[in-house]
Amino acid sequence: MELYIKNMVCNRCITAVQNVLFKLELHPIDVQMGMVRLKEDKLDEQKLLELNKHLNSLGFELLDKGKSRVIEQIKNLIIEKIFHSEFLEQKINWSGLISDKVFHEYSYLSSLFSSVEGITIEQYIIRQKIERVKELLFYDELNLGEIANKLGYSSIAHLSAQFKKVTGQTPTQFKNNRASDVQRRSIDNV
């Protein structure tokens, strides 16, 4: 049996969901961001309610079948690529990648995503990349050139322009203000 879970965006989320499953004496075969495959073929209504209650208490949500699963797959794919890849290619073909992994035409996925989320997939990608830039700036381990290279920007100027457009400040201003202002958002709320 497969279950789809909203807001699983990191390895700690996977661990938290696994702990819930074990606590409820369920038998996960595979737990990935956004998806759990259980040994059980079916769960009764009471077990599903209990599982959903435990997941909700941790900020997760059991998804119904259909469109919301597709949107979560898109989000998880984007987050995985941006936050958990060593380097992004400069000319990544997001539409092809998303279509291949989600098994739908990109035009359908784009339309569905926009209608439910209120922003385009491209805007979502940009917002996630900017949150990743904020994280990297906050921890001050890489310079702006290295960050631009890591996230597939063609130049520092391109990264800076996009950062300013989204946040209203330059990366340098953000870096200088980081101690006095917490401006980062959790990636599931971007």
N, C-alpha and C positions, 0 to 999 in steps of 0.2 A: 504494500500500500504506500502511495506517495502522498505527502502532505506539503503544502506550500505555506511558508511563514514569512510575514512581512517584517521588515526592519532588521533582518539579519545582515549585518554589514561588515563583520570582522571575525577573526578567529575566536575572540572571546565570546561573541554571540553564539558561535557554533558550540563552544564548550557549555555555555549557559543552557542552551536548548537540549544538549545531550544530558545534562544533569537533570533537567525536568523530566525527560523521557525515562531515565533510569529510576527516578523517584516514583514515577507512576507505573513502574514495572512494565514498561514497553521495551521493545527490542529493536533498536535502530540498526539497520544494515549499513546505511550511508547517510551522513549529515553534511550538507553543503550549505553555502549561503543561500537562504531562501527556500531550501528544499530538504525534506527528510524522507528517506525510504525506510519503512518499517517491515519487520518480519511478519507482523500481523497482516492478515488480508483485509480485515475490517475492524472498525472500532464502534462499539455501541454509542448511543447518544449521550449517555451519562459520562463515559470516558472522554468523549470529544469535548463536552462542556468542562470537565475537570482540567483537561489539557489546555483548553483555551483560557481558562481562568488563571492557571499557573503562568502561561505565556504572557498574558496581558499584564500580570503583576511585574514582569521583567521588561515591559515595553514592546513585546512582540505581539503579533496578531495572526491567528490562523486565517488563511484566505479561502474564500469559496472558489469554486472552479470557474474557469473562464478568463475574462478580461483582466481581472486584478492579478491573476497569476502571471499573465503575459507581461504586464507592466512591471511587476516585481522582478521577473527574469531580466528585463531590459535594464532596470536600475542596478541589479546585482552584477550584471555583466560589466556595466560602465564603472561601477565602484571597484570591482575586482581589477579591472584593467588599469585604472588611474591610481589606486591606493596600494595595490599589491604587485605591480610589475616593476622591475628594476628600471626599465626605460621604455617610453612610448616612442613609436616611430613617428617621424615628423608628418608624414602623409598617411596617417592611419585612415583606412576606409571604414568609418564607423557604420555606415549603412550596410555595407557588405558583411561586416563582422556580426552585427546585430541580426540581420536576416538569416545568416547561416546558423547562428546559435539558437535562435528562437523559432526557426522554421516557419516564418511567414514573410510575405513580401514587405519590403521596407515602407512602401507607401501606406499600407494598411497599419503597420506598427506605428508609424509617425502620426497618422490621423488619430488612432486610438489613444496614444500617449498624450497628445495635445488636448484631446477632448476630456480626458480624465484628470490630467495633472495641471492643465491651464498654461503650460509652457511647452515648447518644442523639445525634442530629444537633444538637439544641438545646444539649446540654452541650458538644459540639464547637464550636459557634458561640460560646458564652460563653467557652470557653477561648481561642479565637483572638482574640476581642475583648479579653480581659484581657492577652494577650501584646502586642497592639497598644497598649493603654494603657501597659503597662510600657515599650515602646519610646518612646512619646511622652513619658512622664515622664522617662525616662533622658536623652533629648536636651534636655529642658527648654526646648523652643521654644514650647509652648502651656501655658496654665494649665488647671486641672482643668475649668473651665466650657467652655472651647474644645474640650477633648478629649471631654467628654460630648456636646457638640453634634456634633462631627465623626463620632463613632461611633454616633449615633442613640439615645443614652440620653435618657430623659425628663427627667432631672435629675441634678445632681451627687450627690445623696443616693443615687439608684438605682445610679449607677456605683460609688460608694464602697462601698455595701453588697455589691454583686456582687463587687467587687475583694477585699474583706475575706473574703468567703465562700470564694473560690477560693484566695487566697494566704495568708490568715491574718493579714494586716496591712492597714492603711489605705494609700491612695495616698500620703499624706504620709509615713508611716513608710517605705514603699518608696523614695520619693524621697530621704529623709534617709539611708537605708542604702545607696544605690546605689554610692557610692564604695568602701565596704568589702566589699560582697557582690555578686557577679555572680549575679543571680537570674533572668535572662532565659533562655528556652529557644528553640531553633530551631523555627520554625513547623511543620516537618515532623515534629517529635517531640512536639507538644502532644497 
